[in-house]
Amino acid sequence: MIVYIKLFLTAAFWGGTFIAGKVLAQNVGPFSASFLRFLTASFFLILITWKIEGSFPAIRKKQIFPVILLGLTGVFAYNVFFFKGLRLIDAGRASIIIANNPIFITLLSWLIFRERLTLLKFAGVLISVTGAVIVISRGDINGIINGGLGLGEFFIFCCVASWVCYSLIGKAVMSDLSPLASVTYSAIIGTACLFIPALFEGMLSDLRHYMISEWISIFYLGFFGTVLGFVWYYEGIKKIGPTRASLFINFVPITAIILAFLILKEPITLSLFIGTIFVCSGVYLTNRP
């Protein structure tokens, strides 16, 4: 029973990252926000990896470049686009777009790794993408055809592309490293790569001007949204299996929309509601056995 509670809380934590990210993105630059988030996350990940694995697993020579790519895609690129997008669009809408991550991973796994794509999974892909289109277009699909896709939506789609690359690279070459070690190394590398751009963005001079809400958002994103969420999610995979654990991902956009409504006062429109149902249903179909 406890593992299910932890998985639900993980989904809630990940849903909350959109609210914390929205708060942070308004006054903190994307490089600075990304660096501070993963500086916090790296500190705790190092401690947890050391405690659980006893030491840091050695990286083989052939793994050095892939690990660097993990840091550049899943940490550097994803988070910069995440904060750029959240500065321009609502947190709820962004969460629905990013909820399509498993859909694109499924499609590309089929194309690249020749994984089986059943008719049920293909139906899930179509349903989920339809839901994303409804949300992005606000129910007016002709708006997308006529060039209604905004810069904020484009940045969030870049988030999806970054995460898909991160997932596929990890799937292809990280079989010799544990998930915890892979995430820790990629977080450290991504943090190091973000440092110089954050300096040029004026992070050091801006630090003293950050409000309490922004420091809370940084800690939330680093600890709850990254470290605790990751540890509990993989604990769930270990205890109940990846299929059942992954179904809890469906709660991420739902909690994001509810929290955005309660905290940020973002409206729950009809197109957002319908799109959420479509996306969650599609993700469920692509992840069920």
Secondary structure as the mmCIF struct_conf table of DSSP 4:
data_model
#
loop_
_struct_conf.conf_type_id
_struct_conf.id
_struct_conf.beg_label_comp_id
_struct_conf.beg_label_asym_id
_struct_conf.beg_label_seq_id
_struct_conf.end_label_comp_id
_struct_conf.end_label_asym_id
_struct_conf.end_label_seq_id
HELX_RH_AL_P HELX_RH_AL_P1 ILE A 2 ALA A 25
TURN_TY1_P TURN_TY1_P1 GLN A 26 ASN A 27
BEND BEND1 VAL A 28 VAL A 28
HELX_RH_AL_P HELX_RH_AL_P2 PRO A 30 GLU A 53
BEND BEND2 GLY A 54 SER A 55
HELX_LH_PP_P HELX_LH_PP_P1 PHE A 56 ARG A 60
HELX_RH_3T_P HELX_RH_3T_P1 LYS A 61 GLN A 63
HELX_RH_AL_P HELX_RH_AL_P3 ILE A 64 LEU A 70
HELX_RH_PI_P HELX_RH_PI_P1 GLY A 71 ALA A 77
HELX_RH_AL_P HELX_RH_AL_P4 TYR A 78 LEU A 86
TURN_TY1_P TURN_TY1_P2 ARG A 87 LEU A 88
BEND BEND3 ILE A 89 ILE A 89
HELX_RH_AL_P HELX_RH_AL_P5 ALA A 91 ILE A 98
TURN_TY1_P TURN_TY1_P3 ALA A 99 ASN A 100
HELX_RH_AL_P HELX_RH_AL_P6 ASN A 101 ILE A 112
BEND BEND4 PHE A 113 PHE A 113
HELX_RH_AL_P HELX_RH_AL_P7 LEU A 119 SER A 137
TURN_TY1_P TURN_TY1_P4 ARG A 138 GLY A 139
HELX_RH_AL_P HELX_RH_AL_P8 ILE A 141 ILE A 145
TURN_TY1_P TURN_TY1_P5 ASN A 146 GLY A 147
HELX_RH_AL_P HELX_RH_AL_P9 LEU A 151 VAL A 173
TURN_TY1_P TURN_TY1_P6 SER A 175 ASP A 176
BEND BEND5 LEU A 177 LEU A 177
HELX_RH_AL_P HELX_RH_AL_P10 PRO A 179 PHE A 200
TURN_TY1_P TURN_TY1_P7 GLU A 201 GLY A 202
HELX_RH_AL_P HELX_RH_AL_P11 MET A 203 ASP A 206
HELX_RH_3T_P HELX_RH_3T_P2 LEU A 207 HIS A 209
HELX_RH_AL_P HELX_RH_AL_P12 ILE A 212 PHE A 219
HELX_RH_PI_P HELX_RH_PI_P2 TYR A 220 LEU A 228
HELX_RH_AL_P HELX_RH_AL_P13 GLY A 229 ILE A 240
HELX_RH_AL_P HELX_RH_AL_P14 PRO A 242 SER A 246
HELX_RH_3T_P HELX_RH_3T_P3 LEU A 247 ASN A 250
HELX_RH_AL_P HELX_RH_AL_P15 PHE A 251 ILE A 263
BEND BEND6 LEU A 264 LEU A 264
HELX_RH_AL_P HELX_RH_AL_P16 LEU A 270 ASN A 287
#
